[in-house]
Amino acid sequence: MSPEHTDVTLSDWPDEPLGPQHIRCRSITPILQRIGDKWSILIVMMLARGPRRFNELKRMVDGISQRMLTLNLRGLEREGLVSRRIFPTIPPKVEYALTDLGESLCGHVIALGQWAEASFDAIQAARDAFDAREGEDELLPFHSDRA
C-alpha cells in the first residue's frame, strides 16, 4: 500500500464515487471479500489455536460442507493466509496452519468479534425498533438472527 492509502481522514474521504485513479483501492475488494465471509473468519479463528487437519477443521466449523471447507482453505492458501503441509505417510496426512500473514489477521478478527459482542444489545435494539416501525423484512440479510 502506498502511504496516501494508510492515512485517510474523514475530511480526505471523497464525497463523489471513486474514479479510475482509485484502482488500487478497488483492487482490495476481493481480499476483503475473502477474509470477510463467515467461513473464512471461522477457519482463521480455528487455525489460530494451532495447525489442524481437514476433518478436524470440518468438525470444528459447525455447518460447513466438505466442498465449502475445501474452497475456503484453497482461497485462504492462495491469499497467503494459510499454509498446507503434506506429510509422506499412507494415507497422506495434510495439515493446515496460519502463515505469519494469517496470524497478523487474527488480532483484527478478534477485535471485530469483541466489537460485535459489545454492540450486540445496541444492534438488537436497533433491529427491534426498525422491525416495529417498518415490519420485519424477509429480504434483509440476517433478518431471522434472533437471540
Number of C-alpha atoms within 10 A of each C-alpha: 7 7 7 7 10 8 9 10 7 7 7 8 9 8 7 6 7 12 8 9 8 11 10 12 12 12 10 10 10 11 12 10 11 16 22 12 11 10 19 20 19 18 22 22 20 18 21 18 10 10 18 20 15 17 13 12 20 18 10 14 16 10 10 15 11 13 9 14 19 14 13 19 22 16 17 21 18 11 16 14 21 24 19 17 13 10 11 9 8 6 7 9 12 15 17 19 22 27 17 12 12 22 17 12 18 17 13 11 17 13 11 12 13 12 11 13 11 11 11 13 12 11 13 14 11 12 15 15 12 13 13 10 9 9 10 14 12 9 7 8 8 9 12 10 7 8 6
